[in-house]
Amino acid sequence: MSENPTPRPTHRTDGKKVTLAAGTTETNAAGGFTVRKKFGGTESQIRGALTFYKWCAWISGTFLLLLVAEMISRYIVGYDLIAGGVDAQTGETVALGWLNLETGNLHGGLNISTWILIIHGWFYVVYLFSCFRLWLLMRWALPQMIVMALGGVVPFLSFIVERRIYAETLALLDANPQATKRY
């Protein structure tokens, strides 16, 4: 018996006719059709976006942990970290010191606690961009984007999500080499 070189139509469970890929039987096709993964970019674009996402996740996660420490210091203990302030009693310059928010023991200088807030806030925007770019290129579902975005606001989550996303993305790229072909 010779093999038929032309694809044969079949019916899916929803009633639509589809053509099975060559060499595919109905037993190894899901619901009567072959699922083909298609990415939104080339392999180099995806790998570049993945590397950018990885760095952004680590930087954003680190600043988030600094932010948590700063919030505890400011709102529970009552101190801010100041660089280059002047001691209110002696008039001496303090390279790095704690400003007591009740007594105001330091004047001037750079408030590092406030800068941690600012840097994390702006870098979170960059982190969201990296999440969005990778999400678009991989063509994931919306819940995946939400979990990735939460990585920048839930302490330690960015490290956990980054590790999982990195491994999953590389596995998908290796499992679907045809999905990155653009031309």
C-alpha positions in Angstrom: 0.0 0.0 0.0 1.5 3.3 -1.0 1.5 6.4 1.2 -0.8 9.2 0.0 1.4 12.3 -0.6 -1.4 14.8 -0.4 -2.8 15.9 3.0 -6.1 14.5 3.9 -8.9 16.6 5.5 -10.4 15.5 8.7 -13.0 16.9 11.2 -12.2 18.5 14.5 -14.5 18.2 17.5 -16.0 21.6 16.7 -17.0 20.5 13.2 -14.4 22.4 11.2 -12.4 20.7 8.5 -8.7 20.9 8.8 -5.8 19.4 7.0 -3.5 17.1 8.9 0.2 17.7 8.5 2.1 15.1 6.4 3.1 12.1 8.6 0.5 12.9 11.2 -2.3 10.5 12.0 -5.4 11.3 13.9 -4.1 9.3 16.9 -1.2 11.7 17.4 -3.0 14.9 16.7 -4.9 16.7 19.4 -8.6 16.8 18.5 -8.0 16.0 14.8 -5.4 18.7 14.1 -1.8 19.3 14.8 -0.9 22.1 17.3 1.9 24.2 15.9 3.5 26.8 18.2 4.3 30.1 16.5 6.4 32.7 18.3 6.1 36.4 17.6 9.8 36.9 16.8 13.0 35.2 15.7 15.1 33.1 18.1 17.7 35.9 18.4 14.9 38.4 19.2 13.5 36.1 21.9 16.9 35.4 23.4 17.7 39.1 23.5 14.4 39.9 25.1 14.9 37.0 27.6 18.4 38.3 28.6 17.0 41.9 29.0 14.1 40.5 31.1 16.5 38.5 33.3 18.6 41.5 34.1 15.6 43.7 34.7 14.0 41.1 37.0 17.2 40.9 39.1 17.7 44.7 39.3 14.0 45.3 40.1 13.9 42.5 42.7 17.0 43.9 44.4 15.6 47.4 44.5 12.3 46.0 45.8 14.1 44.3 48.7 16.0 47.6 49.4 12.6 49.4 49.3 11.2 47.0 51.9 14.2 47.6 54.2 13.7 51.3 53.7 10.0 51.2 54.5 10.8 49.2 57.7 13.5 51.7 58.6 11.3 54.8 57.9 7.9 53.7 59.2 8.7 51.3 61.9 12.0 52.4 63.3 11.7 56.1 62.3 15.1 56.6 60.5 16.2 57.6 57.0 19.6 56.9 55.5 21.5 60.2 54.6 24.7 60.6 52.7 26.8 63.8 53.2 24.6 65.3 55.9 25.6 67.7 58.6 25.2 66.8 62.3 22.8 69.3 63.9 24.6 69.5 67.3 28.3 69.5 66.2 28.1 70.9 62.7 30.4 68.1 61.4 29.9 66.5 58.1 28.7 62.9 58.3 29.6 60.7 55.3 26.8 58.2 55.9 24.3 58.4 58.8 20.9 57.8 60.1 18.4 60.7 60.2 16.1 60.4 63.2 12.8 61.6 61.7 11.5 62.8 65.1 14.6 64.8 66.3 16.1 65.8 63.0 19.7 65.1 64.0 21.0 65.6 60.5 20.6 68.4 58.0 21.1 68.5 54.2 22.8 65.7 52.3 21.4 63.2 50.0 18.4 61.1 51.3 19.3 57.7 50.1 16.0 56.3 51.3 14.0 58.6 49.0 16.3 57.8 46.1 15.7 54.0 46.6 11.9 54.8 46.2 12.5 56.8 43.1 14.9 54.4 41.4 12.7 51.4 42.1 9.6 53.2 40.8 11.2 54.2 37.5 13.0 50.9 37.0 9.7 49.1 37.6 8.5 50.8 34.4 11.6 49.4 32.5 10.9 46.0 34.1 7.3 46.1 32.9 8.5 46.9 29.4 10.8 43.9 29.4 8.0 41.7 30.6 5.7 43.0 27.9 8.2 42.5 25.2 9.0 38.9 26.2 5.3 38.2 26.6 4.5 39.5 23.1 7.4 37.5 21.5 6.4 34.3 23.2 2.7 34.8 22.6 1.7 33.7 26.1 -1.7 34.1 27.8 -2.6 37.2 29.8 -2.3 35.5 33.2 1.4 34.9 32.4 1.9 38.7 32.0 0.1 39.4 35.3 2.4 37.0 37.2 5.5 38.5 35.5 4.3 42.1 36.4 3.7 41.0 40.0 7.3 40.1 40.2 8.2 43.7 40.6 5.9 44.4 43.5 6.0 41.2 45.6 9.3 40.8 47.4 11.3 37.8 46.2 8.8 36.9 43.5 10.8 38.4 40.7 13.7 36.0 41.4 11.3 33.0 41.5 9.4 34.0 38.4 12.5 34.9 36.5 14.0 31.5 37.1 10.9 29.8 35.9 10.3 32.0 32.9 14.0 31.7 31.8 13.9 27.9 32.0 10.4 27.7 30.3 11.4 30.0 27.5 14.6 28.1 26.7 12.6 24.8 26.8 10.0 26.2 24.4 12.7 27.5 22.0 14.4 24.1 22.0 11.1 22.1 21.6 9.8 24.3 18.8 12.7 25.2 16.5 10.3 25.7 13.6 8.3 28.3 15.5 11.0 31.0 15.2 11.2 30.9 11.5 10.0 34.2 10.1 10.7 34.0 6.3 
